[in-house]
Amino acid sequence: MRSQPASKIALFRRFRSLCDRGWTDSLPVGVFLIRHSEGLFLYDTGQSPCCNNAGYFPRVALFNSLLSQFTITDNDGILEQLHKQNIKATDLKGVILSHLHNDHAGGLEDLLAEAPNLPIYISREHWQAFGEHKLFASFEGATPNHWPEDFSPKIIDLQDRSFGPWKQSYPLTSDGSLVIVDTSGHVPGHIGLVVHSHEENDAKGIDYTYFLVGDATYGIDLLEKEQPDGINDDPMRALQTLKIIKQFAQEFEVIVLPSHDIDTPRLLAEKVVYRPSSS
């Protein structure tokens, strides 16, 4: 599931993932809190601590029972993590969802219970694929049975504003330091978030560019080898996204942070710039 060589036959790649009963090492479920002058933003919401309860997943969510196991406690939920930092859901300016898979949107239920008016940003393409087709979304790994009954996210329409190698982008903040870009392939309408940060370091201001890529790649090693995940339904689009991410990293100094890379905490803490090989 984590990666396979690129191939146009998506069904065959999924079948190979289902047949492989080996497990990866434990992988993190990444959620990112961004402190900005306009407010606090979350990129994704993580998994729900209730995910191991009987009946949590829709009955048609076959991939969840076959391809993933979660080790999570009540204290690992996004609401509890925020509360440890004295942050309430009502303090958030908005949540950017890379996509609606359960391990990225599992915290929605708790967040919206505490802050019903919290803006949730989702791309139009992804909402049309998942949000408007709940049975399909359930089969593909989402949990619409845990979305609020009147769930109405803020739909993102990418604008004709070039940004690096992308012809379209969506500036989330007025200063342009948070920019949403298309990273489709893992699912239709998957979005990544570029964060430009000016940070103090030894009395000197240093600029950093972080790229939160969600599930566009499961790891820097797989990005380097240009191997998309094994369960996406559009491997060639996923491959093109990997190439664009690498192009972005060739043109700018970027700290790329995949949501499920075991090395992401270190890459973030040490601000390790990803430098693609020239090949």
Phi and psi restraints in degrees (value plus and minus 20) as a CYANA .aco file:
   2 ARG   PHI     -85.5   -45.5
   2 ARG   PSI     -58.1   -18.1
   3 SER   PHI    -185.9  -145.9
   3 SER   PSI     132.6   172.6
   4 GLN   PHI    -171.7  -131.7
   4 GLN   PSI     134.6   174.6
   5 PRO   PHI     -76.6   -36.6
   5 PRO   PSI     125.5   165.5
   6 ALA   PHI     -81.2   -41.2
   6 ALA   PSI     117.9   157.9
   7 SER   PHI    -175.8  -135.8
   7 SER   PSI     127.1   167.1
   8 LYS   PHI     -94.3   -54.3
   8 LYS   PSI     -36.3     3.7
   9 ILE   PHI    -111.6   -71.6
   9 ILE   PSI      71.1   111.1
  10 ALA   PHI     -84.7   -44.7
  10 ALA   PSI     -59.4   -19.4
  11 LEU   PHI     -82.5   -42.5
  11 LEU   PSI     -60.5   -20.5
  12 PHE   PHI     -85.4   -45.4
  12 PHE   PSI     -58.3   -18.3
  13 ARG   PHI     -85.9   -45.9
  13 ARG   PSI     -59.9   -19.9
  14 ARG   PHI     -85.4   -45.4
  14 ARG   PSI     -60.1   -20.1
  15 PHE   PHI     -81.5   -41.5
  15 PHE   PSI     -60.0   -20.0
  16 ARG   PHI     -83.8   -43.8
  16 ARG   PSI     -57.7   -17.7
  17 SER   PHI     -84.7   -44.7
  17 SER   PSI     -60.8   -20.8
  18 LEU   PHI     -86.7   -46.7
  18 LEU   PSI     -53.6   -13.6
  19 CYS   PHI     -98.7   -58.7
  19 CYS   PSI     -41.2    -1.2
  20 ASP   PHI    -103.6   -63.6
  20 ASP   PSI      91.3   131.3
  21 ARG   PHI    -115.3   -75.3
  21 ARG   PSI     -13.6    26.4
  22 GLY   PHI     -97.4   -57.4
  22 GLY   PSI     138.9   178.9
  23 TRP   PHI    -138.4   -98.4
  23 TRP   PSI     127.9   167.9
  24 THR   PHI     -94.1   -54.1
  24 THR   PSI     150.2   190.2
  25 ASP   PHI     -82.4   -42.4
  25 ASP   PSI     142.3   182.3
  26 SER   PHI     -78.4   -38.4
  26 SER   PSI     115.9   155.9
  27 LEU   PHI    -137.3   -97.3
  27 LEU   PSI     127.5   167.5
  28 PRO   PHI     -96.2   -56.2
  28 PRO   PSI     140.7   180.7
  29 VAL   PHI    -132.9   -92.9
  29 VAL   PSI      82.9   122.9
  30 GLY   PHI    -103.9   -63.9
  30 GLY   PSI     113.0   153.0
  31 VAL   PHI    -149.3  -109.3
  31 VAL   PSI     117.7   157.7
  32 PHE   PHI    -142.0  -102.0
  32 PHE   PSI     107.5   147.5
  33 LEU   PHI    -121.1   -81.1
  33 LEU   PSI     106.3   146.3
  34 ILE   PHI    -135.6   -95.6
  34 ILE   PSI     101.8   141.8
  35 ARG   PHI    -115.2   -75.2
  35 ARG   PSI      96.5   136.5
  36 HIS   PHI    -148.6  -108.6
  36 HIS   PSI     136.7   176.7
  37 SER   PHI     -81.5   -41.5
  37 SER   PSI     -44.0    -4.0
  38 GLU   PHI    -107.3   -67.3
  38 GLU   PSI     -26.7    13.3
  39 GLY   PHI     120.9   160.9
  39 GLY   PSI    -196.2  -156.2
  40 LEU   PHI    -113.4   -73.4
  40 LEU   PSI     112.9   152.9
  41 PHE   PHI    -142.5  -102.5
  41 PHE   PSI     126.7   166.7
  42 LEU   PHI    -131.2   -91.2
  42 LEU   PSI     118.9   158.9
  43 TYR   PHI    -126.3   -86.3
  43 TYR   PSI      87.7   127.7
  44 ASP   PHI      53.0    93.0
  44 ASP   PSI     147.9   187.9
  45 THR   PHI    -146.9  -106.9
  45 THR   PSI     -22.3    17.7
  46 GLY   PHI      58.3    98.3
  46 GLY   PSI    -191.6  -151.6
  47 GLN   PHI    -110.3   -70.3
  47 GLN   PSI     134.5   174.5
  48 SER   PHI    -102.0   -62.0
  48 SER   PSI     117.8   157.8
  49 PRO   PHI     -81.9   -41.9
  49 PRO   PSI     -34.3     5.7
  50 CYS   PHI    -108.2   -68.2
  50 CYS   PSI     -17.0    23.0
  51 CYS   PHI     -84.4   -44.4
  51 CYS   PSI     -41.2    -1.2
  52 ASN   PHI    -112.9   -72.9
  52 ASN   PSI     -19.5    20.5
  53 ASN   PHI     -92.9   -52.9
  53 ASN   PSI     123.9   163.9
  54 ALA   PHI     -78.8   -38.8
  54 ALA   PSI     112.7   152.7
  55 GLY   PHI      62.5   102.5
  55 GLY   PSI     -15.2    24.8
  56 TYR   PHI     -85.4   -45.4
  56 TYR   PSI     -66.1   -26.1
  57 PHE   PHI    -105.4   -65.4
  57 PHE   PSI     129.3   169.3
  58 PRO   PHI     -78.6   -38.6
  58 PRO   PSI     132.3   172.3
  59 ARG   PHI     -82.3   -42.3
  59 ARG   PSI     -47.3    -7.3
  60 VAL   PHI    -106.8   -66.8
  60 VAL   PSI     -17.6    22.4
  61 ALA   PHI    -100.7   -60.7
  61 ALA   PSI      46.9    86.9
  62 LEU   PHI     -85.8   -45.8
  62 LEU   PSI     -57.0   -17.0
  63 PHE   PHI     -84.9   -44.9
  63 PHE   PSI     -50.6   -10.6
  64 ASN   PHI     -86.5   -46.5
  64 ASN   PSI     -60.8   -20.8
  65 SER   PHI     -95.7   -55.7
  65 SER   PSI     -45.4    -5.4
  66 LEU   PHI    -115.7   -75.7
  66 LEU   PSI     -51.2   -11.2
  67 LEU   PHI    -133.6   -93.6
  67 LEU   PSI     -25.1    14.9
  68 SER   PHI    -168.7  -128.7
  68 SER   PSI     128.3   168.3
  69 GLN   PHI    -155.4  -115.4
  69 GLN   PSI     119.2   159.2
  70 PHE   PHI    -138.2   -98.2
  70 PHE   PSI     113.8   153.8
  71 THR   PHI    -126.6   -86.6
  71 THR   PSI      89.6   129.6
  72 ILE   PHI    -173.8  -133.8
  72 ILE   PSI     122.9   162.9
  73 THR   PHI    -137.3   -97.3
  73 THR   PSI     152.2   192.2
  74 ASP   PHI     -78.1   -38.1
  74 ASP   PSI     -54.3   -14.3
  75 ASN   PHI     -92.5   -52.5
  75 ASN   PSI     -31.7     8.3
  76 ASP   PHI    -108.4   -68.4
  76 ASP   PSI     -28.7    11.3
  77 GLY   PHI     -84.8   -44.8
  77 GLY   PSI     134.9   174.9
  78 ILE   PHI     -81.9   -41.9
  78 ILE   PSI     -58.1   -18.1
  79 LEU   PHI     -83.9   -43.9
  79 LEU   PSI     -64.0   -24.0
  80 GLU   PHI     -85.0   -45.0
  80 GLU   PSI     -59.1   -19.1
  81 GLN   PHI     -83.5   -43.5
  81 GLN   PSI     -60.2   -20.2
  82 LEU   PHI     -87.2   -47.2
  82 LEU   PSI     -63.5   -23.5
  83 HIS   PHI     -81.8   -41.8
  83 HIS   PSI     -52.6   -12.6
  84 LYS   PHI     -81.8   -41.8
  84 LYS   PSI     -45.5    -5.5
  85 GLN   PHI    -120.9   -80.9
  85 GLN   PSI      -2.0    38.0
  86 ASN   PHI      38.1    78.1
  86 ASN   PSI      16.7    56.7
  87 ILE   PHI    -136.1   -96.1
  87 ILE   PSI     110.3   150.3
  88 LYS   PHI    -118.6   -78.6
  88 LYS   PSI     138.0   178.0
  89 ALA   PHI     -79.6   -39.6
  89 ALA   PSI     -51.2   -11.2
  90 THR   PHI     -89.8   -49.8
  90 THR   PSI     -33.5     6.5
  91 ASP   PHI    -101.3   -61.3
  91 ASP   PSI     -32.9     7.1
  92 LEU   PHI     -99.0   -59.0
  92 LEU   PSI     122.0   162.0
  93 LYS   PHI    -100.1   -60.1
  93 LYS   PSI     -52.4   -12.4
  94 GLY   PHI     157.8   197.8
  94 GLY   PSI     145.4   185.4
  95 VAL   PHI    -142.7  -102.7
  95 VAL   PSI     106.9   146.9
  96 ILE   PHI    -121.2   -81.2
  96 ILE   PSI      97.2   137.2
  97 LEU   PHI    -116.2   -76.2
  97 LEU   PSI     101.1   141.1
  98 SER   PHI     -79.8   -39.8
  98 SER   PSI     -61.3   -21.3
  99 HIS   PHI    -191.0  -151.0
  99 HIS   PSI     157.3   197.3
 100 LEU   PHI    -118.4   -78.4
 100 LEU   PSI      -8.2    31.8
 101 HIS   PHI     -77.6   -37.6
 101 HIS   PSI     131.3   171.3
 102 ASN   PHI     -79.4   -39.4
 102 ASN   PSI     -51.6   -11.6
 103 ASP   PHI    -103.9   -63.9
 103 ASP   PSI     -20.3    19.7
 104 HIS   PHI    -135.3   -95.3
 104 HIS   PSI     -44.7    -4.7
 105 ALA   PHI    -138.3   -98.3
 105 ALA   PSI      -9.6    30.4
 106 GLY   PHI     -85.2   -45.2
 106 GLY   PSI     -43.7    -3.7
 107 GLY   PHI    -106.3   -66.3
 107 GLY   PSI     -22.5    17.5
 108 LEU   PHI     -76.4   -36.4
 108 LEU   PSI     -64.7   -24.7
 109 GLU   PHI     -77.4   -37.4
 109 GLU   PSI     -66.7   -26.7
 110 ASP   PHI     -92.0   -52.0
 110 ASP   PSI     -61.4   -21.4
 111 LEU   PHI     -81.1   -41.1
 111 LEU   PSI     -65.5   -25.5
 112 LEU   PHI     -95.9   -55.9
 112 LEU   PSI     -40.8    -0.8
 113 ALA   PHI     -88.2   -48.2
 113 ALA   PSI     -56.4   -16.4
 114 GLU   PHI    -104.9   -64.9
 114 GLU   PSI     -50.4   -10.4
 115 ALA   PHI    -156.5  -116.5
 115 ALA   PSI      60.3   100.3
 116 PRO   PHI     -79.3   -39.3
 116 PRO   PSI     -45.3    -5.3
 117 ASN   PHI    -118.9   -78.9
 117 ASN   PSI      -6.3    33.7
 118 LEU   PHI     -85.5   -45.5
 118 LEU   PSI     103.5   143.5
 119 PRO   PHI     -87.7   -47.7
 119 PRO   PSI     109.6   149.6
 120 ILE   PHI    -136.4   -96.4
 120 ILE   PSI      97.2   137.2
 121 TYR   PHI    -115.4   -75.4
 121 TYR   PSI     106.6   146.6
 122 ILE   PHI    -158.4  -118.4
 122 ILE   PSI     123.3   163.3
 123 SER   PHI     -90.0   -50.0
 123 SER   PSI     130.3   170.3
 124 ARG   PHI     -80.8   -40.8
 124 ARG   PSI     -63.3   -23.3
 125 GLU   PHI     -80.4   -40.4
 125 GLU   PSI     -60.8   -20.8
 126 HIS   PHI     -91.4   -51.4
 126 HIS   PSI     -60.0   -20.0
 127 TRP   PHI     -84.5   -44.5
 127 TRP   PSI     -58.6   -18.6
 128 GLN   PHI     -86.8   -46.8
 128 GLN   PSI     -51.5   -11.5
 129 ALA   PHI    -101.3   -61.3
 129 ALA   PSI     -61.8   -21.8
 130 PHE   PHI    -125.2   -85.2
 130 PHE   PSI     -70.4   -30.4
 131 GLY   PHI     -85.1   -45.1
 131 GLY   PSI     -54.2   -14.2
 132 GLU   PHI    -112.0   -72.0
 132 GLU   PSI     -20.7    19.3
 133 HIS   PHI    -158.7  -118.7
 133 HIS   PSI      59.7    99.7
 134 LYS   PHI     -87.5   -47.5
 134 LYS   PSI     -52.7   -12.7
 135 LEU   PHI     -85.3   -45.3
 135 LEU   PSI     -65.4   -25.4
 136 PHE   PHI     -81.3   -41.3
 136 PHE   PSI     -63.5   -23.5
 137 ALA   PHI     -81.1   -41.1
 137 ALA   PSI     -59.0   -19.0
 138 SER   PHI     -84.1   -44.1
 138 SER   PSI     -64.4   -24.4
 139 PHE   PHI     -83.7   -43.7
 139 PHE   PSI     -53.9   -13.9
 140 GLU   PHI    -106.0   -66.0
 140 GLU   PSI     -19.5    20.5
 141 GLY   PHI      90.8   130.8
 141 GLY   PSI      -9.7    30.3
 142 ALA   PHI    -114.7   -74.7
 142 ALA   PSI     147.7   187.7
 143 THR   PHI    -147.0  -107.0
 143 THR   PSI      48.8    88.8
 144 PRO   PHI     -82.8   -42.8
 144 PRO   PSI     -38.1     1.9
 145 ASN   PHI     -86.4   -46.4
 145 ASN   PSI     -32.3     7.7
 146 HIS   PHI    -132.7   -92.7
 146 HIS   PSI     -14.0    26.0
 147 TRP   PHI     -98.4   -58.4
 147 TRP   PSI     130.9   170.9
 148 PRO   PHI     -76.9   -36.9
 148 PRO   PSI     128.0   168.0
 149 GLU   PHI     -77.8   -37.8
 149 GLU   PSI     -54.8   -14.8
 150 ASP   PHI    -128.4   -88.4
 150 ASP   PSI      12.9    52.9
 151 PHE   PHI     -75.9   -35.9
 151 PHE   PSI      99.7   139.7
 152 SER   PHI    -157.7  -117.7
 152 SER   PSI      65.3   105.3
 153 PRO   PHI     -90.8   -50.8
 153 PRO   PSI     146.8   186.8
 154 LYS   PHI    -102.9   -62.9
 154 LYS   PSI      98.1   138.1
 155 ILE   PHI    -104.3   -64.3
 155 ILE   PSI     110.8   150.8
 156 ILE   PHI    -117.5   -77.5
 156 ILE   PSI     103.0   143.0
 157 ASP   PHI    -127.3   -87.3
 157 ASP   PSI      93.8   133.8
 158 LEU   PHI     -80.0   -40.0
 158 LEU   PSI     120.2   160.2
 159 GLN   PHI    -119.7   -79.7
 159 GLN   PSI     137.4   177.4
 160 ASP   PHI     -97.5   -57.5
 160 ASP   PSI      45.5    85.5
 161 ARG   PHI    -146.0  -106.0
 161 ARG   PSI      87.7   127.7
 162 SER   PHI     -84.6   -44.6
 162 SER   PSI     122.7   162.7
 163 PHE   PHI    -168.0  -128.0
 163 PHE   PSI      90.3   130.3
 164 GLY   PHI      35.4    75.4
 164 GLY   PSI    -150.2  -110.2
 165 PRO   PHI    -101.1   -61.1
 165 PRO   PSI     -23.1    16.9
 166 TRP   PHI    -110.8   -70.8
 166 TRP   PSI     116.8   156.8
 167 LYS   PHI    -100.7   -60.7
 167 LYS   PSI     -41.5    -1.5
 168 GLN   PHI    -148.0  -108.0
 168 GLN   PSI     131.8   171.8
 169 SER   PHI    -179.1  -139.1
 169 SER   PSI     154.8   194.8
 170 TYR   PHI    -160.8  -120.8
 170 TYR   PSI      84.3   124.3
 171 PRO   PHI     -91.8   -51.8
 171 PRO   PSI     102.0   142.0
 172 LEU   PHI    -104.6   -64.6
 172 LEU   PSI     -49.3    -9.3
 173 THR   PHI    -136.8   -96.8
 173 THR   PSI     137.9   177.9
 174 SER   PHI     -86.0   -46.0
 174 SER   PSI     -46.6    -6.6
 175 ASP   PHI    -107.6   -67.6
 175 ASP   PSI     -21.0    19.0
 176 GLY   PHI      52.9    92.9
 176 GLY   PSI      -4.6    35.4
 177 SER   PHI    -106.0   -66.0
 177 SER   PSI     -34.7     5.3
 178 LEU   PHI    -138.3   -98.3
 178 LEU   PSI      98.1   138.1
 179 VAL   PHI    -150.2  -110.2
 179 VAL   PSI     106.9   146.9
 180 ILE   PHI    -111.3   -71.3
 180 ILE   PSI     114.3   154.3
 181 VAL   PHI    -152.9  -112.9
 181 VAL   PSI     139.8   179.8
 182 ASP   PHI     -98.4   -58.4
 182 ASP   PSI     108.9   148.9
 183 THR   PHI    -152.9  -112.9
 183 THR   PSI      25.7    65.7
 184 SER   PHI     -87.6   -47.6
 184 SER   PSI     144.5   184.5
 185 GLY   PHI     113.6   153.6
 185 GLY   PSI     -75.4   -35.4
 186 HIS   PHI     -77.2   -37.2
 186 HIS   PSI     -64.5   -24.5
 187 VAL   PHI    -165.1  -125.1
 187 VAL   PSI     140.4   180.4
 188 PRO   PHI     -82.0   -42.0
 188 PRO   PSI     114.9   154.9
 189 GLY   PHI      53.3    93.3
 189 GLY   PSI      -2.7    37.3
 190 HIS   PHI     -80.9   -40.9
 190 HIS   PSI     117.8   157.8
 191 ILE   PHI    -145.1  -105.1
 191 ILE   PSI     126.1   166.1
 192 GLY   PHI    -131.0   -91.0
 192 GLY   PSI     144.9   184.9
 193 LEU   PHI    -147.8  -107.8
 193 LEU   PSI     103.0   143.0
 194 VAL   PHI    -115.2   -75.2
 194 VAL   PSI     109.7   149.7
 195 VAL   PHI    -140.4  -100.4
 195 VAL   PSI      93.7   133.7
 196 HIS   PHI    -111.0   -71.0
 196 HIS   PSI     104.6   144.6
 197 SER   PHI    -148.2  -108.2
 197 SER   PSI     114.4   154.4
 198 HIS   PHI    -129.4   -89.4
 198 HIS   PSI      91.6   131.6
 199 GLU   PHI    -141.2  -101.2
 199 GLU   PSI     127.6   167.6
 200 GLU   PHI    -103.4   -63.4
 200 GLU   PSI     114.2   154.2
 201 ASN   PHI    -167.1  -127.1
 201 ASN   PSI      90.5   130.5
 202 ASP   PHI      32.8    72.8
 202 ASP   PSI      27.9    67.9
 203 ALA   PHI      48.5    88.5
 203 ALA   PSI     -12.0    28.0
 204 LYS   PHI    -139.2   -99.2
 204 LYS   PSI     119.5   159.5
 205 GLY   PHI    -101.1   -61.1
 205 GLY   PSI     110.8   150.8
 206 ILE   PHI    -146.3  -106.3
 206 ILE   PSI     115.4   155.4
 207 ASP   PHI    -114.1   -74.1
 207 ASP   PSI     113.9   153.9
 208 TYR   PHI    -147.6  -107.6
 208 TYR   PSI     130.2   170.2
 209 THR   PHI    -141.6  -101.6
 209 THR   PSI      99.1   139.1
 210 TYR   PHI    -125.8   -85.8
 210 TYR   PSI     126.3   166.3
 211 PHE   PHI    -147.6  -107.6
 211 PHE   PSI      87.5   127.5
 212 LEU   PHI    -106.7   -66.7
 212 LEU   PSI      90.5   130.5
 213 VAL   PHI    -125.4   -85.4
 213 VAL   PSI     -17.6    22.4
 214 GLY   PHI      37.0    77.0
 214 GLY   PSI    -146.0  -106.0
 215 ASP   PHI    -123.1   -83.1
 215 ASP   PSI      -2.3    37.7
 216 ALA   PHI     -79.0   -39.0
 216 ALA   PSI     -49.7    -9.7
 217 THR   PHI    -168.1  -128.1
 217 THR   PSI     127.6   167.6
 218 TYR   PHI    -108.2   -68.2
 218 TYR   PSI     -26.4    13.6
 219 GLY   PHI    -192.9  -152.9
 219 GLY   PSI     134.1   174.1
 220 ILE   PHI     -81.3   -41.3
 220 ILE   PSI     -56.1   -16.1
 221 ASP   PHI     -83.4   -43.4
 221 ASP   PSI     -57.5   -17.5
 222 LEU   PHI     -95.9   -55.9
 222 LEU   PSI     -53.5   -13.5
 223 LEU   PHI     -81.3   -41.3
 223 LEU   PSI     -64.6   -24.6
 224 GLU   PHI     -82.1   -42.1
 224 GLU   PSI     -59.6   -19.6
 225 LYS   PHI    -104.0   -64.0
 225 LYS   PSI     -25.2    14.8
 226 GLU   PHI      36.5    76.5
 226 GLU   PSI      30.3    70.3
 227 GLN   PHI    -131.2   -91.2
 227 GLN   PSI      89.1   129.1
 228 PRO   PHI     -90.5   -50.5
 228 PRO   PSI     144.3   184.3
 229 ASP   PHI     -85.1   -45.1
 229 ASP   PSI     142.7   182.7
 230 GLY   PHI    -107.8   -67.8
 230 GLY   PSI     -24.5    15.5
 231 ILE   PHI    -137.0   -97.0
 231 ILE   PSI     -18.1    21.9
 232 ASN   PHI     -89.3   -49.3
 232 ASN   PSI     137.1   177.1
 233 ASP   PHI    -119.2   -79.2
 233 ASP   PSI     -12.4    27.6
 234 ASP   PHI    -165.3  -125.3
 234 ASP   PSI      51.0    91.0
 235 PRO   PHI     -81.1   -41.1
 235 PRO   PSI     -50.8   -10.8
 236 MET   PHI     -92.8   -52.8
 236 MET   PSI     -55.1   -15.1
 237 ARG   PHI     -89.6   -49.6
 237 ARG   PSI     -57.5   -17.5
 238 ALA   PHI     -82.4   -42.4
 238 ALA   PSI     -60.2   -20.2
 239 LEU   PHI     -84.0   -44.0
 239 LEU   PSI     -61.7   -21.7
 240 GLN   PHI     -82.9   -42.9
 240 GLN   PSI     -57.4   -17.4
 241 THR   PHI     -82.8   -42.8
 241 THR   PSI     -62.1   -22.1
 242 LEU   PHI     -80.9   -40.9
 242 LEU   PSI     -60.7   -20.7
 243 LYS   PHI     -84.8   -44.8
 243 LYS   PSI     -58.9   -18.9
 244 ILE   PHI     -88.4   -48.4
 244 ILE   PSI     -60.9   -20.9
 245 ILE   PHI     -79.6   -39.6
 245 ILE   PSI     -63.7   -23.7
 246 LYS   PHI     -86.0   -46.0
 246 LYS   PSI     -57.5   -17.5
 247 GLN   PHI     -82.9   -42.9
 247 GLN   PSI     -62.1   -22.1
 248 PHE   PHI     -79.8   -39.8
 248 PHE   PSI     -62.6   -22.6
 249 ALA   PHI     -91.5   -51.5
 249 ALA   PSI     -41.8    -1.8
 250 GLN   PHI     -98.2   -58.2
 250 GLN   PSI     -51.2   -11.2
 251 GLU   PHI    -106.3   -66.3
 251 GLU   PSI     -46.5    -6.5
 252 PHE   PHI    -156.8  -116.8
 252 PHE   PSI     139.3   179.3
 253 GLU   PHI    -103.7   -63.7
 253 GLU   PSI      92.8   132.8
 254 VAL   PHI    -149.5  -109.5
 254 VAL   PSI     116.6   156.6
 255 ILE   PHI    -116.4   -76.4
 255 ILE   PSI      84.3   124.3
 256 VAL   PHI    -109.2   -69.2
 256 VAL   PSI     107.3   147.3
 257 LEU   PHI    -145.6  -105.6
 257 LEU   PSI      71.0   111.0
 258 PRO   PHI     -89.0   -49.0
 258 PRO   PSI     129.2   169.2
 259 SER   PHI     -90.9   -50.9
 259 SER   PSI     -45.9    -5.9
 260 HIS   PHI    -140.0  -100.0
 260 HIS   PSI       1.0    41.0
 261 ASP   PHI    -106.3   -66.3
 261 ASP   PSI     104.6   144.6
 262 ILE   PHI     -80.2   -40.2
 262 ILE   PSI     -40.1    -0.1
 263 ASP   PHI    -111.7   -71.7
 263 ASP   PSI     -25.2    14.8
 264 THR   PHI     -78.0   -38.0
 264 THR   PSI     -63.0   -23.0
 265 PRO   PHI     -76.3   -36.3
 265 PRO   PSI     -58.8   -18.8
 266 ARG   PHI     -90.8   -50.8
 266 ARG   PSI     -63.3   -23.3
 267 LEU   PHI     -78.3   -38.3
 267 LEU   PSI     -57.7   -17.7
 268 LEU   PHI     -91.5   -51.5
 268 LEU   PSI     -69.2   -29.2
 269 ALA   PHI     -83.2   -43.2
 269 ALA   PSI     -59.9   -19.9
 270 GLU   PHI    -114.6   -74.6
 270 GLU   PSI     -21.3    18.7
 271 LYS   PHI      32.6    72.6
 271 LYS   PSI      37.1    77.1
 272 VAL   PHI    -105.2   -65.2
 272 VAL   PSI      98.2   138.2
 273 VAL   PHI     -96.9   -56.9
 273 VAL   PSI     112.9   152.9
 274 TYR   PHI    -103.4   -63.4
 274 TYR   PSI     105.1   145.1
 275 ARG   PHI    -141.0  -101.0
 275 ARG   PSI      82.8   122.8
 276 PRO   PHI     -81.5   -41.5
 276 PRO   PSI     128.7   168.7
 277 SER   PHI     -87.2   -47.2
 277 SER   PSI     131.5   171.5
 278 SER   PHI     -87.3   -47.3
 278 SER   PSI     -39.7     0.3
